[in-house]
Amino acid sequence: MSEHRLFIALPLPDPIKDLLSEFQANIQTDIKWIPRDNLHITLAFIGATPTERISGINSVLQKISESTTNFSLETQTIKVVKSASGMIWVTFQANNSFNDLALAIREKLNLSEKRKPLPHINLARLKHGYLENPLGETKFEVVTIPFAKMELWESELTHSGPQYKVISSFFLN
């Protein structure tokens, strides 16, 4: 029985990926940035999933997408998030459409996540002993990002970092 490490993502439009990649390139540090093609917003993490469950997940996501309208998120800031090793996130203004979608996915797929949905883009994972503020006085322009689809992604962990692959796409109404 084969298993897949799955999550549901909002894919970013190419111009936004380009903007974020440019931002990453302009920060003169030894930060290991998330590759352009891996940039996304996570709606829900499913985790290890047997192959035979994927079609059922796709059916549930299709139904959810049919009852969800397109929406936009507005960036708020870029910040260092302290955790075991630290991360750099693009954060967004609170958004009811995002929250409703994330919560519907959790409920319909019986996921156990208890934290409030928090839209963000992870730009970097910082190694232990990272600088207190590697971004300095860096500013990031406010951008509104439209979303018209969600995707089921597979994450394969490798020595060079996670490799992501889109399993299926679901267009919002």
Secondary structure, DSSP 8 states (H G I E B T S, - for coil): --EEEEEEEEE--HHHHHHHHHHHHHS-S---B--GGG-EEEEEEEEEEEGGGHHHHHHHHHHHHHT---EEEEEEEEEEE-SSS-EEEEEE---HHHHHHHHHHHHHTT----S----EEEEEE--TT--S-TTTT------EEEE-EEEEEEEEEETTEEEEEEEEEEE--
